[in-house]
């Protein structure tokens, strides 16, 4: 077991450390802060590699299960340094994403309800 006093300190910006590790492991130019690892193109083997990379960079043994539960760059930065408070995501972007989801859900639900099929028309005429 590694003594915390012997471990190198977490860099001043754990967010950048985690982001760089994701970029290295996933082979991408810019890792999103609030998108899950698997949604960004990761898989189980790459998550193990990410765990190794972050452990090497921080000197802390990180469990794969911890990274799985904390699956975004931002959440993993907080995992490395609980006192670290990165900027929250912009509320406008989050609201826009929810709006798109709700809009899709409403369109899907509305299409099924308001667009009567042949049976709906015949049923009305038969009454």
N, C-alpha and C positions, 0 to 999 in steps of 0.2 A: 504494500500500500504506500502511496506517495504521501509524504508529509506536506500539508498545504504551504508551510513556510518554505519548503524547497522548490515549490512550483513557481514557474515564471508567472508574473502578474498578468492578468487579462489586460490586453491593450486598452488604451484610453477609449477606444471606440469599438466595443464588441460587435456592434452592428456591421461595421466594415469588415471585421475579421470573418464573421459568419458569411456575409455576402460574398467575400472573396473565395472562401472555401466552397460555397455552392457553385460559383462560377467555374472553379477549377474542376470540381467533381462532375458537374453536369456538362461542362464544355460549352457554356453560354457566355455571351458578352456582358449581360447585366441581369442579375438575379432580382426578381420582384420581392418587395419586402413583405407583402401580406398574402401571397399565394402559396398554397401548400406545396411541399416538396414533390409529391407524386403528380400533382397537377402541372408542375413546371417541367416534367419529363423524367423525374426520378423513378427509381424502382428499388426493390429491397436490397439488391447488391450495392447499388450506389449509396443507399442510406448507410450501409456498413462502412463503405469507403469514406463517407462524410464524417461518421463517428471517429474513424481513425485519424482523418485529417484534422478535425477540431481537437482531438486529444493530443496530437502532436504539437499543434500550435499553442495550446493552452497549458499543456502539462497535466491536465485533468483527465481522468478516465471517464468518458461519457458513454452511457449505456445507449444502445440503439433504441430501446423502448422509450427512453426519455426524449430522444429526437423525434420519434414517431408521434408521441403525445404533443410535443411542441414543434409543429410541422412547418412553421414559417420562419423566414430569416429573423423577423422581429421577435418572435417568441423564443427562438434559440439564443438570441443575444441576451434576452432577459434570463434565460436558463443559465448562461455562463456567468452573468453578473446581475443578481436580483435587484441590486440598488440602481442599476442602469435604467433610465427612463428615456427611450428614444421617442422622437416626435410621433404623435398619433397620426394615423392616416388622415388625409384631407377628408372632411365630412362630405364635401360635394361629390367626390369620386365614389365614396361608399353609397351615398344616396342615389347616385345615378345608376350604380350597379343593381341596387334593390329595385329601382324603378323598372329597369329592363327585365328583371326576373318577374316582378309582379305583372308587368305588361304582357309578358309571354304567357304567364299563367292565366291571366284574364282573357287574353285572346283565345287560348286553347279551350277554356271553359265556356266562353261566350260562343265560340264557333259551334260547339256541340249543342248549345241550348237555343240560340237564336236562328240557326239555319236549319229549318225543318227539312227532313228528308222526304222522300216520296211517300213514306207511310204517314208522316205528320200531315201532309197535304190531303191525302186520301181520307185519313181519319177525320179531318175537319169537314170535308165535303160530305162524308157519309153520315155525319150527325145531322 
